């Protein structure tokens, strides 16, 4: 807080006129950028709900990629911006009568996918494609061919440039397809795990 006060040209005590502590400041920062997430302007319909959820999740992921710090502190208590986003996601599902339990599970799968994917991508130890390729080649060369044939195959797939589609969107579509399948099947009580 001292460093921030100094950078802003204020004494640290002046900051405490606006926030209670560092956590309060971080919650407010997350809240401000949460308003950047695009939500549908109109109510979702039986024809648009899946596309509306997809667009919302892509927007949330874009916000997290733009503000690289936010995914690491996302799980702090929500404010108005984050509540708006969460309410919007749930409104899309409940507005087309996706049952409560399925909406709850879908909400968690979708929102955790966004944050988890952002955390993994943004925590990678490279800053450009050249560094990424160098890391890939090193990892490939360091793995024993007999012990790790499939891991080497996986790395080679990426190094050869055959992964043309966005992994984020591909996995997002898998989640949405599963949600749609359960909704259309009337399966609002998925089998419990053991």
Secondary structure, 3 states (H helix, E strand, C coil): CHHHHHHHCCCHHHHCCCCCCHHHHHHHHHHHHHCCCCCCCCCCCCCCHHHHHHHHHHHHHHHHHHCCCHHHHCCCCCCHHHHHHHHHHHHHHHHCCCCHHHHHHHHHHHHHHHHHHHHHHHCCCCCCHHHHHHHHHHHHHHCCCCCCHHHHHHHHHHHCCCCCCCHHHHHHHHHHHHHHHHHHCCCCCCCCCC
